[in-house]
Amino acid sequence: MIDISPWLEEKYMADMRPIKYTSRDGLTIHGYLTIPKGLVPKNLPVVINPHGGPWYRDYWGYNPEVQFLANRGYAVLQMNFRGSTGYGREFWELGFKEWGKKIQDDITDGVKWLIEQGIADPQRIGIYGGSYGGYATLAGLTFTPDLYTCGIDYVGISNILSWFEAIPPYWEPMREMFYEMVGDPEKDKELLEAASPLFHVDKIKVPLFI
């Protein structure tokens, strides 16, 4: 076996713990909570880190960004919201046309679960992610503006309609699939506008770094 990063000693790594909570419609959501080493999981600053995709999932294991944040004193919550892969077809399809709605509720309910458990300081909760995680960051700050203290988005979609217009040629074979999974920009225009953070930017109350 090869040790790719011998300078990273396990004794310095924060523990990543599997967790689960119930979303508001009764769906069980699984995820991972990383607690800074040596700290009691109580009243901590927390970074919510939704994964990209959204047709992907987070896994247990070494994550350099998560370990960096934990090393700086932040607990990190990663959740496999509805639409994530690895939980069967039904769970995956529950995320269809739910951008900014039930998928976002799964993220929001994870934050509320952390607060109810006494793990998170409600005044020190940030959200950070890339790609769909970036979209979820923007949606979090616009649709639940009182929940977060700040947000960091990279390559997140702010306008789903313009995203469809900018689809590159090599994604064209997947366009119809996107229409089914996200929404049709003609048939579902109102749905997609409502789910696009750009049209709700006036609701943002906290610092956002893009």
N, C-alpha and C positions, 0 to 999 in steps of 0.2 A: 504494500500500500504506500501511496505517496502522501506526504503531509504538505499540502499546497501552501499553507501559511503558518510555518512553524513558530513565528513570533506571536501568534494569537494563542495565548494559553487559556485553557478552559476555565481555570480558576478565576479568571478576570471577567468571564462572560456572565451576563445577567440571565436569570432563568426565564425561559419562555413556557408559559403554562397553558394547557388547553382549557378553554372555558365554553360555556353555552348559556344562552339566555333566551327568553321568549319574546318575540316581536308582538306588536299590539293586536295582530289578527290570529295569534296562537301558534305561529310558525316558530319552530326551534332553530335558532341561529348558532352555529359553532364558530369559534375563533380562537385567537391566541392573545394572551396578556403577558407582556414582558415587564417585570418589576426590577428597578435598579438594584444592583447588588448591595446588600447590607441595609436596605430600607424596609420598614414595615409598610405593607400595602394599605395605607390609610392617609386620606387627605393629600394625595400626591398630585403634582402637575402631570397632565396626561396629554399625549399626542395621539389623536385618532388617525389611523393610517389605512384608509380603504384601498384595496388593490385595484389594478387596472383591469381592462377587459371591456365590459364587466364579466365576460365569459372566460373566466380564469379563476384561480383560487389562491389563497395563502396557504403555506405549509409550515409545519413545525421544522425548525432547523436554523442554522446560522443565517442571519440577515444583517449585512454590514450597517445599513441605515438604522435599523432597529437597535442594534447594539451600540451604535454611536449615540443615539438619543438616550438610551438607558444609562450609558456611561456619563452623560451630562445631567442625570438626575430625573429624567422624564420616564414615567410609565408609558407603554405603547400598547394600544389596542388595535388588533387587526381582526376583522370579522369576514366570514364568508357569507355575505348577504345572498338573498334569493337571486337566482341567475348565475351564481357561481357554479363552476364545474366540479365534478367529483362527488356529487350528492344525488345523482340520478337524473333522468330526463325530466320528471315532473318538477323537481326543485329548480332545474335550469329554466324550464318554460315559465315558471312563476315570475321570472324577471322580464318576460317579454312585454314591451311597451310600458314599462314601469320606471323608466328613468325619471328621477326627481319625485317619484311617488312612493310606491311600496318598497322599492330598493332603498330609497333614502330613509324611509321609516325604519328599516332594519338597522341602518347606521345610527340614526337618532336614538332608537330604543337601546342600542348598545351603550351609548353615552349615558343615558338615563339609568341604565342598570349599574354602571360604574358608580354613579353618584349615590344611588340607593344603597349600594353595598358599602359605601363609605370609603371607597378606594380613591375616587377622584375628588379633587377640590373643584367645585363647580365654577370658581372664579379663575381657574387656571387650566382651561381645556382648549387646546388648539387642534386644528385638523389640517392634514397634509397628505398630498398624493399626486400621482402622475397619471396621464392618460385618463381612463375613466375615474381613477382616484382623484385626478385634478378636477374633473367635472363634479364629482361628489363633494369636493372641497368648496367649489363655487356654489353648488346647490345648498350645501350646509349653511353657508354664510348668508344666502339670500332667502331660503325658505324657513330656516330656523335661526334668525339673526341674534337671538338672545342666548343661544346655547354655547357659542364659542367665544373665546377671547381673541383669537387671531386665526389666520389661515395662510397656507402656502400651496400654490397651485403651479404645477408645471405640465405643459402640453395638454391641459384640460380643455374640453369642448365647452365653449360659452354659448354658442348658438348652433343648435342641432341642424337647423335648416341650412345655414351656410356651410356647415360641415358636409352635408350631403352634396352640395354644389361643388365642393372642393375635393371630392373623392378622386384619388389618383387612378390612372388607367389600369394599373395592375390589381386594383380592388374592384373593378367593374364586374367581374364574374360573381362577386358577393353582394352586389347592390340589392337584388331582390330579397336576399336573406336578411340584409339590414332593414329593409322595409318591413319585413315580418317581425323582426326582433325588436326594433327600435320604434318604427312608425313610418308611414308613407308620407312624404312631405306635401303631397296634394290631398290625399284622403284624410290624413291625420294632422293637418297643419295647425289647428288650434291646440291639439294635444302637445305637439312639439314646441310650439311657442310657449305654452304654459310651463313646459319642463326646461326651457332654456334660460339659464341664469342671466344672460345678457339683458333680457326684457324685464328683469326684476332687480337690476343693479342698485336702484335707489334704496333698497331695503338693507343694504350692507351697512353695518354699524361699527365694525371692528377692522383693525389693520389687515390688509390682504397683500401678500407678496406674490407676484406672478413672474 
